[in-house]
């Protein structure tokens, strides 16, 4: 039912589940089992009585510790709680009966065309009932959160008939990247607008209709689609894939794409394109990926470039039957990125804190050697080369130009505390970019074991050399600590 506030994101999945009569019935049966089992009145009563015994003595001797008793006896509250539970169970049982007794909606979305070769996008609505249906109470929308506007006017759709309605003429916008198309009906008895039918769809190919086929949804060429006819679905390339970005020792990049669950002979029938553009540009460019026989994947090489702008990209897999799939799902509205590599270095680490009370603990210091601020959100710190996504920096930590940020390797896994600890004897430590930007290496070091209370850091900030520092400087420039006696002698001379 349409209303406020807007439904949370999980409601999309829940609504799809209730769209299947078989899944809906399984869900309702499970709720009934819970009503007769864990939620049964006698089970709930025992739980309340058990909890009451734990606090009975305190409540009896000091009623002020029971602030929500509305002035009644504290010992009377459990009875009210049990009565409220029984009322809720009764409402739940009536709701189940109502859902099972609800009649099937007469109208349904049969199919729609988002990217026509010519003309306007359209949707086709069919009457699955045995009686004519007045369309004046129906609305189309591109979300599950609002019913949109009435489109059909004073029209009647005969039993078994279908109507094809142009969407662009009414200002509706169906994204080619995917989205929702929903059909709503005005229920005068309930004085509400209810969801009659909906379709959640992914990337749409040009000239292909997306419609119902054999209990599911599929694609067919618009030239073969006739209003009221049967839809014979095309298969396409599937939805499962993996992709990545690799960097050679010389700095060249290789972007690769690998479909999953397909035999090699079937994968070779797919044409895979990489579509890309600098984020400041409006037009997409594309290049075809080549098949690598030894690695069973498609890939393309990009030469090293120090001035490459931040670039958005996604893949388009086109099958022999003309069906296109975009990866990641949601492209081109949702893309991956190749970013300019930030000048962030692992500047200092302290794997063995000293016994001093003011010791900072095990820490990892990052330094921004550039002249612009850099956000670390989405980057990863790791102590193993085999898992470059070990611990994600979830907070929007911004390092100022020339600045420092400190993370604590204590295994607490919260805020700026990583989920791993540093080895006392030394190990690998790496900083890697976000997954959406290829998870490329930003910096990595191999530090050695150091005495307790000392650190391993760069000889000078952002340089290649390392040394043991007797006095760690987390969050500050790496430099020796000047002995107090030297400062005292210098002050005396002055």
Order of alpha helices (4+ residues) and beta strands (2+ residues): alpha-alpha-alpha-alpha-beta-beta-beta-beta-beta-beta-beta-beta-beta-beta-beta-beta-beta-alpha-beta-beta-beta-beta-beta-beta-beta-beta-beta-beta-beta-beta-beta-beta-beta-beta-beta-beta-alpha
